[in-house]
C-alpha cells in the first residue's frame, strides 16, 4: 500500500478498508508516516467524511493503540458523562458527584480547554493541590473507594487519538463529525465504561452550530456505542449563551460549590440534574428515569453530592476547603464592568464571544502548551430575557493583567444584544438521541 494512493482515494470519497485504515493509523503511531501525509488524510476526511464502517474501524484502531482499562473487579455499572465543549459548562463537576453519591461508579476521563471552550481538568487544577495525573492503578483504587475519580487522557488510553487530535487542532480539521465521534468514543470505551451520557452542545458557543449537525454527531456516537455493546444516550443542549453565570476556571468552581449547595443558577442546576439522573438510570440504580430524577434531586438537596465532591477533592490531593472559602482559590486582582448604553431586554449573549474574551485575558488556550491563568474570567449579571435599564451592568471581567483587556472588553460588549421586546424562552435540552 502507498500512502498517497490512500489519501487520493479518500479525497475522491471512496471507502477505505479496515486494513488500509490500519496501515495509515498504525504507521503514523510508529513514526513511519509523517505529519504532512496524515494532515492531508485528515483534510480529505474533513471534506469527504467517513462511512459508518470506516468510523467504527477508526474507533477500534484508536482503542487498540493503547491499553483497555478493565474495571470489572469494581462492583456496579460504570457510567461516564462527556460534553462536546461549551462556555461556562461545568456540569461534570456537579452531575458526577451527584450520580456517585447515588451509587454510580463514575470513571471521569476529562479534557482541557482549547479555543473558546473550557476544560474540566483546568477547572479542577484551579483547586490548590488537585492532582489529575493519577496512574491507572490509582484511578482504579479511587473508583473502588470513592466511586468517582477525575483524570486526563493518559498515554496508555487511546494514545493515537492524542496524536491525531493535536494534528487536527493545527490543520483546521477539529470540526469533522466522524473524527469527533471516533475521538470521544475511543477514549470512553478504552476507559472501561459500561454506559455513557453525552451532552452534545449546539449553538453559537459550540463546535456544532446547527442542530442538524449536532444530531448527526449524537446519532453517530450512539451508534458506535451500541455496536460495541455499550449503552449510550445523548442530550442535545443549547449553547447560544453561557451556561450559568460564571466563565473562567476558579470562578466556575465557585459556581459549582453554590450549585451543589442548591443555590446555583436555574439553567445549570436543571441540566446537571438531568445528566445525573440519566447516569443513575443507565447504571440501573433506579427502575425508571423519573425515579432517577427524584433520586438526583434528593442527593442535591440533602448535600450528598456536595460532600462527595469534597471527598474526591481530598482524595486527589486538593484542598476541599475551597468550596467553603473562595479566598483559597486563585483570585483576580482587577475588575472591569461592562454596562449597557440602552434599556430593553437582553435578546442574545454570544457564548463564543464571551469564551474568546476569557481566552484573551489568559483564562484559556490558543495552543496546547499555553499556560492558563486560573483566576481570570467573566461573571454575567444578566441572562437572555433579562430586562435592563440604560447604565445597567451586564457582566464583570476579572483580570490579573492589562494585556488584551481593552480588546476583550470590546468583544464582550459586542456579545450582548439588547432589544425592545422580550425574546422567546428556549429550552436547555433540545432533543434526546438514543
TORLUM-938513 format. One record per residue (C-alpha): residue number from 1; residue in one letter; x, y, z. Coordinates in nm, 3 decimals. Example, Ala and Ser with C-alpha at 12.3 -4.5 7.8 and 13.67 -1.06 7.14 Angstrom:
# residues 2
kelum/ropa/xx/yy/zz
1/A/1.230/-0.450/0.780
2/S/1.367/-0.106/0.714
//
This chain:
# residues 434
kelum/ropa/xx/yy/zz
1/X/0.000/0.000/0.000
2/X/0.109/0.355/-0.072
3/X/0.001/0.647/0.144
4/X/-0.055/0.894/-0.146
5/X/-0.295/0.649/-0.312
6/X/-0.498/0.609/0.009
7/X/-0.514/0.988/0.051
8/X/-0.626/1.027/-0.311
9/X/-0.897/0.761/-0.273
10/X/-1.034/0.927/0.041
11/X/-1.012/1.265/-0.134
12/X/-1.241/1.120/-0.404
13/X/-1.484/0.997/-0.139
14/X/-1.403/0.627/-0.164
15/X/-1.438/0.395/0.136
16/X/-1.113/0.259/0.282
17/X/-1.099/-0.096/0.410
18/X/-1.009/-0.178/0.771
19/X/-0.656/-0.292/0.676
20/X/-0.599/0.028/0.479
21/X/-0.701/0.245/0.774
22/X/-0.482/0.027/0.997
23/X/-0.187/0.084/0.761
24/X/-0.232/0.461/0.799
25/X/-0.302/0.479/1.172
26/X/-0.051/0.218/1.288
27/X/0.214/0.360/1.054
28/X/0.157/0.707/1.198
29/X/0.188/0.572/1.553
30/X/0.520/0.406/1.467
31/X/0.650/0.728/1.312
32/X/0.669/0.574/0.964
33/X/0.407/0.810/0.817
34/X/0.498/1.179/0.853
35/X/0.272/1.458/0.986
36/X/0.224/1.614/0.643
37/X/0.072/1.295/0.500
38/X/-0.160/1.232/0.794
39/X/-0.260/1.601/0.772
40/X/-0.360/1.550/0.409
41/X/-0.560/1.242/0.507
42/X/-0.740/1.433/0.785
43/X/-0.828/1.714/0.545
44/X/-0.966/1.460/0.297
45/X/-1.181/1.315/0.577
46/X/-1.292/1.666/0.676
47/X/-1.432/1.728/0.327
48/X/-1.548/1.377/0.229
49/X/-1.638/1.227/0.567
50/X/-1.621/0.863/0.673
51/X/-1.873/0.587/0.625
52/X/-2.024/0.412/0.927
53/X/-1.787/0.118/0.874
54/X/-1.484/0.347/0.844
55/X/-1.583/0.534/1.162
56/X/-1.625/0.206/1.352
57/X/-1.290/0.079/1.222
58/X/-1.111/0.404/1.309
59/X/-1.259/0.395/1.661
60/X/-1.146/0.034/1.705
61/X/-0.793/0.120/1.586
62/X/-0.776/0.409/1.834
63/X/-0.886/0.183/2.120
64/X/-0.635/-0.085/2.018
65/X/-0.349/0.168/2.008
66/X/-0.327/0.158/2.388
67/X/-0.450/-0.020/2.697
68/X/-0.818/-0.101/2.751
69/X/-0.891/-0.046/3.119
70/X/-1.059/-0.339/3.294
71/X/-1.289/-0.216/3.571
72/X/-1.482/-0.542/3.605
73/X/-1.347/-0.609/3.955
74/X/-1.523/-0.293/4.082
75/X/-1.890/-0.374/4.161
76/X/-2.161/-0.189/3.967
77/X/-2.202/-0.048/3.621
78/X/-1.952/0.222/3.524
79/X/-2.109/0.531/3.371
80/X/-1.926/0.837/3.239
81/X/-2.055/1.168/3.107
82/X/-1.897/1.370/2.827
83/X/-1.966/1.716/2.685
84/X/-1.861/1.821/2.337
85/X/-1.749/2.155/2.480
86/X/-1.912/2.480/2.575
87/X/-1.876/2.811/2.756
88/X/-1.941/2.809/3.130
89/X/-2.010/2.434/3.108
90/X/-1.916/2.295/3.448
91/X/-2.183/2.023/3.464
92/X/-1.928/1.740/3.503
93/X/-1.829/1.879/3.844
94/X/-2.195/1.874/3.953
95/X/-2.356/1.576/3.779
96/X/-2.071/1.332/3.852
97/X/-2.066/1.386/4.233
98/X/-2.449/1.367/4.248
99/X/-2.450/1.042/4.047
100/X/-2.164/0.898/4.255
101/X/-2.350/0.990/4.575
102/X/-2.643/0.789/4.439
103/X/-2.422/0.482/4.394
104/X/-2.299/0.516/4.035
105/X/-1.933/0.434/3.965
106/X/-1.807/0.728/3.757
107/X/-1.468/0.692/3.581
108/X/-1.439/1.052/3.461
109/X/-1.173/1.096/3.193
110/X/-1.180/1.465/3.108
111/X/-1.015/1.714/2.877
112/X/-0.853/2.057/2.883
113/X/-0.970/2.382/2.731
114/X/-0.882/2.460/2.373
115/X/-1.006/2.759/2.177
116/X/-1.310/2.932/2.326
117/X/-1.441/2.627/2.517
118/X/-1.346/2.537/2.874
119/X/-1.197/2.214/3.007
120/X/-1.285/2.016/3.320
121/X/-0.921/1.945/3.407
122/X/-0.834/2.316/3.408
123/X/-1.124/2.393/3.640
124/X/-1.010/2.118/3.878
125/X/-0.648/2.236/3.868
126/X/-0.759/2.578/3.993
127/X/-0.814/2.394/4.324
128/X/-0.478/2.405/4.508
129/X/-0.313/2.062/4.517
130/X/-0.568/1.880/4.299
131/X/-0.389/1.604/4.105
132/X/-0.546/1.498/3.774
133/X/-0.242/1.288/3.679
134/X/-0.330/0.969/3.862
135/X/-0.181/0.644/3.739
136/X/-0.431/0.391/3.611
137/X/-0.381/0.185/3.929
138/X/-0.451/0.493/4.144
139/X/-0.751/0.571/3.927
140/X/-0.897/0.223/3.980
141/X/-0.825/0.231/4.354
142/X/-1.004/0.563/4.393
143/X/-1.302/0.438/4.194
144/X/-1.325/0.135/4.421
145/X/-1.308/0.352/4.735
146/X/-1.498/0.667/4.640
147/X/-1.696/0.576/4.326
148/X/-1.561/0.879/4.139
149/X/-1.225/0.991/4.004
150/X/-1.118/1.261/3.759
151/X/-0.817/1.214/3.532
152/X/-0.696/1.332/3.193
153/X/-0.627/1.113/2.895
154/X/-0.310/0.916/2.964
155/X/-0.050/0.786/2.720
156/X/-0.193/0.440/2.784
157/X/-0.554/0.515/2.681
158/X/-0.612/0.557/2.305
159/X/-0.273/0.727/2.256
160/X/-0.315/0.764/1.879
161/X/-0.618/0.983/1.946
162/X/-0.395/1.230/2.131
163/X/-0.159/1.249/1.833
164/X/-0.441/1.282/1.583
165/X/-0.622/1.545/1.789
166/X/-0.308/1.758/1.813
167/X/-0.273/1.734/1.435
168/X/-0.643/1.818/1.381
169/X/-0.604/2.125/1.601
170/X/-0.327/2.272/1.386
171/X/-0.476/2.175/1.050
172/X/-0.829/2.316/1.087
173/X/-0.999/1.975/1.096
174/X/-1.131/1.972/1.454
175/X/-1.498/2.012/1.350
176/X/-1.513/1.691/1.141
177/X/-1.814/1.499/1.274
178/X/-1.675/1.143/1.225
179/X/-1.337/1.244/1.368
180/X/-1.505/1.399/1.675
181/X/-1.717/1.086/1.720
182/X/-1.429/0.840/1.694
183/X/-1.210/1.055/1.921
184/X/-1.468/1.077/2.201
185/X/-1.589/0.718/2.182
186/X/-1.242/0.561/2.163
187/X/-1.135/0.729/2.488
188/X/-1.454/0.641/2.672
189/X/-1.465/0.277/2.563
190/X/-1.094/0.228/2.631
191/X/-1.159/0.360/2.982
192/X/-1.382/0.061/3.055
193/X/-1.725/0.228/3.079
194/X/-2.046/0.026/3.052
195/X/-2.261/0.326/2.968
196/X/-2.217/0.687/2.863
197/X/-2.422/1.005/2.872
198/X/-2.327/1.256/2.603
199/X/-2.401/1.627/2.622
200/X/-2.383/1.746/2.261
201/X/-2.374/2.124/2.260
202/X/-2.528/2.325/1.976
203/X/-2.530/2.697/1.904
204/X/-2.302/3.000/1.896
205/X/-2.071/2.873/2.172
206/X/-2.047/2.513/2.046
207/X/-1.840/2.339/1.779
208/X/-2.173/2.227/1.626
209/X/-2.350/2.543/1.512
210/X/-2.663/2.376/1.374
211/X/-2.899/2.128/1.536
212/X/-2.884/1.911/1.222
213/X/-2.508/1.862/1.265
214/X/-2.543/1.814/1.641
215/X/-2.799/1.542/1.575
216/X/-2.569/1.374/1.321
217/X/-2.286/1.372/1.574
218/X/-2.510/1.239/1.851
219/X/-2.653/0.963/1.631
220/X/-2.306/0.862/1.515
221/X/-2.170/0.833/1.872
222/X/-2.479/0.649/1.999
223/X/-2.445/0.408/1.705
224/X/-2.076/0.343/1.773
225/X/-2.156/0.268/2.138
226/X/-2.441/0.032/2.057
227/X/-2.233/-0.162/1.805
228/X/-1.970/-0.205/2.077
229/X/-2.238/-0.322/2.325
230/X/-2.239/-0.003/2.533
231/X/-2.546/0.188/2.649
232/X/-2.523/0.542/2.517
233/X/-2.767/0.833/2.535
234/X/-2.711/1.183/2.402
235/X/-2.875/1.509/2.502
236/X/-2.857/1.791/2.250
237/X/-2.838/2.107/2.461
238/X/-2.841/2.479/2.393
239/X/-2.508/2.666/2.393
240/X/-2.613/3.000/2.245
241/X/-2.547/3.173/2.579
242/X/-2.302/3.069/2.854
243/X/-2.426/2.804/3.096
244/X/-2.477/2.956/3.439
245/X/-2.322/3.294/3.519
246/X/-1.952/3.212/3.566
247/X/-1.698/3.165/3.284
248/X/-1.338/3.101/3.389
249/X/-1.178/2.822/3.588
250/X/-1.175/2.929/3.957
251/X/-1.495/3.130/3.906
252/X/-1.667/2.818/3.775
253/X/-1.550/2.613/4.075
254/X/-1.716/2.874/4.295
255/X/-2.040/2.834/4.098
256/X/-2.013/2.455/4.124
257/X/-1.994/2.489/4.503
258/X/-2.301/2.712/4.506
259/X/-2.493/2.474/4.277
260/X/-2.408/2.166/4.484
261/X/-2.546/2.359/4.782
262/X/-2.870/2.419/4.585
263/X/-2.811/2.791/4.533
264/X/-2.682/2.783/4.176
265/X/-2.827/2.919/3.851
266/X/-3.151/2.759/3.729
267/X/-3.019/2.653/3.385
268/X/-2.703/2.496/3.526
269/X/-2.891/2.317/3.804
270/X/-3.157/2.177/3.571
271/X/-2.910/2.043/3.316
272/X/-2.677/1.897/3.581
273/X/-2.968/1.717/3.749
274/X/-3.092/1.577/3.417
275/X/-2.744/1.448/3.328
276/X/-2.702/1.296/3.676
277/X/-3.047/1.133/3.654
278/X/-2.966/0.969/3.323
279/X/-2.635/0.841/3.464
280/X/-2.827/0.694/3.760
281/X/-3.084/0.533/3.530
282/X/-2.825/0.379/3.294
283/X/-2.642/0.241/3.599
284/X/-2.968/0.061/3.690
285/X/-2.978/0.222/4.034
286/X/-3.348/0.300/3.975
287/X/-3.609/0.118/3.763
288/X/-3.729/0.432/3.583
289/X/-3.586/0.763/3.464
290/X/-3.844/0.950/3.673
291/X/-3.725/0.769/3.986
292/X/-3.366/0.858/3.888
293/X/-3.464/1.225/3.863
294/X/-3.614/1.212/4.211
295/X/-3.300/1.044/4.350
296/X/-3.071/1.301/4.184
297/X/-3.282/1.581/4.332
298/X/-3.258/1.418/4.676
299/X/-2.881/1.385/4.654
300/X/-2.857/1.755/4.569
301/X/-3.095/1.873/4.842
302/X/-2.951/1.659/5.123
303/X/-2.594/1.771/5.047
304/X/-2.471/1.424/4.944
305/X/-2.337/1.546/4.609
306/X/-2.159/1.837/4.776
307/X/-1.997/1.606/5.034
308/X/-1.898/1.359/4.760
309/X/-1.719/1.631/4.565
310/X/-1.532/1.740/4.878
311/X/-1.438/1.377/4.943
312/X/-1.297/1.336/4.592
313/X/-1.108/1.668/4.606
314/X/-0.937/1.550/4.926
315/X/-0.866/1.203/4.780
316/X/-0.689/1.363/4.481
317/X/-0.470/1.589/4.695
318/X/-0.677/1.906/4.673
319/X/-0.789/2.146/4.943
320/X/-1.163/2.082/4.984
321/X/-1.200/2.394/5.198
322/X/-1.207/2.597/4.873
323/X/-1.575/2.504/4.837
324/X/-1.648/2.698/5.157
325/X/-1.374/2.962/5.140
326/X/-1.343/3.108/4.792
327/X/-1.045/3.319/4.903
328/X/-0.840/2.995/4.893
329/X/-0.893/2.976/4.515
330/X/-0.692/3.188/4.268
331/X/-0.844/3.536/4.273
332/X/-0.811/3.814/4.017
333/X/-0.652/4.147/4.104
334/X/-0.863/4.369/3.877
335/X/-1.225/4.401/3.767
336/X/-1.388/4.578/3.473
337/X/-1.765/4.637/3.449
338/X/-1.939/4.616/3.112
339/X/-2.254/4.831/3.106
340/X/-2.533/4.879/2.853
341/X/-2.597/5.218/2.697
342/X/-2.963/5.141/2.626
343/X/-3.253/4.985/2.809
344/X/-3.464/4.691/2.695
345/X/-3.441/4.315/2.704
346/X/-3.128/4.101/2.666
347/X/-3.215/3.914/2.346
348/X/-2.881/3.733/2.294
349/X/-2.548/3.669/2.465
350/X/-2.292/3.533/2.221
351/X/-2.130/3.246/2.410
352/X/-1.841/3.221/2.165
353/X/-1.758/3.590/2.208
354/X/-1.760/3.551/2.587
355/X/-1.538/3.243/2.562
356/X/-1.292/3.414/2.328
357/X/-1.267/3.714/2.561
358/X/-1.179/3.487/2.856
359/X/-0.906/3.322/2.646
360/X/-0.769/3.668/2.553
361/X/-0.724/3.767/2.920
362/X/-0.546/3.438/2.996
363/X/-0.826/3.202/3.100
364/X/-0.792/2.959/2.808
365/X/-0.561/2.829/2.538
366/X/-0.497/2.907/2.175
367/X/-0.229/2.636/2.165
368/X/-0.195/2.311/2.362
369/X/0.112/2.429/2.558
370/X/-0.030/2.772/2.656
371/X/-0.029/2.849/3.030
372/X/-0.366/2.927/3.191
373/X/-0.441/3.196/3.446
374/X/-0.697/3.018/3.665
375/X/-0.809/3.339/3.838
376/X/-0.945/3.532/3.541
377/X/-1.287/3.516/3.383
378/X/-1.629/3.673/3.348
379/X/-1.934/3.681/3.575
380/X/-2.258/3.756/3.393
381/X/-2.508/3.976/3.573
382/X/-2.789/3.905/3.324
383/X/-2.918/3.618/3.110
384/X/-3.117/3.613/2.788
385/X/-3.461/3.752/2.869
386/X/-3.342/3.984/3.147
387/X/-3.489/4.337/3.145
388/X/-3.224/4.608/3.183
389/X/-3.213/4.985/3.214
390/X/-2.955/5.207/3.044
391/X/-2.636/5.203/3.252
392/X/-2.703/4.857/3.399
393/X/-2.406/4.622/3.449
394/X/-2.418/4.332/3.202
395/X/-2.114/4.147/3.333
396/X/-1.783/4.188/3.513
397/X/-1.441/4.095/3.373
398/X/-1.194/3.969/3.633
399/X/-0.832/4.005/3.524
400/X/-0.476/3.994/3.656
401/X/-0.312/4.186/3.369
402/X/-0.392/4.474/3.136
403/X/-0.278/4.265/2.837
404/X/-0.557/4.242/2.575
405/X/-0.804/4.381/2.829
406/X/-0.942/4.658/2.609
407/X/-0.992/4.430/2.310
408/X/-1.151/4.163/2.530
409/X/-1.387/4.420/2.682
410/X/-1.495/4.529/2.333
411/X/-1.568/4.169/2.232
412/X/-1.772/4.116/2.549
413/X/-1.969/4.436/2.496
414/X/-2.049/4.328/2.139
415/X/-2.164/3.986/2.267
416/X/-2.474/4.133/2.432
417/X/-2.774/4.224/2.217
418/X/-3.045/4.447/2.366
419/X/-3.390/4.457/2.203
420/X/-3.718/4.632/2.269
421/X/-3.913/4.308/2.304
422/X/-3.854/4.009/2.529
423/X/-3.721/3.704/2.338
424/X/-3.893/3.366/2.339
425/X/-3.767/3.136/2.611
426/X/-3.556/2.846/2.481
427/X/-3.535/2.505/2.648
428/X/-3.190/2.395/2.765
429/X/-3.243/2.034/2.648
430/X/-3.348/2.046/2.284
431/X/-3.350/1.678/2.193
432/X/-3.266/1.329/2.322
433/X/-3.094/1.071/2.098
434/X/-3.079/0.704/2.198
//
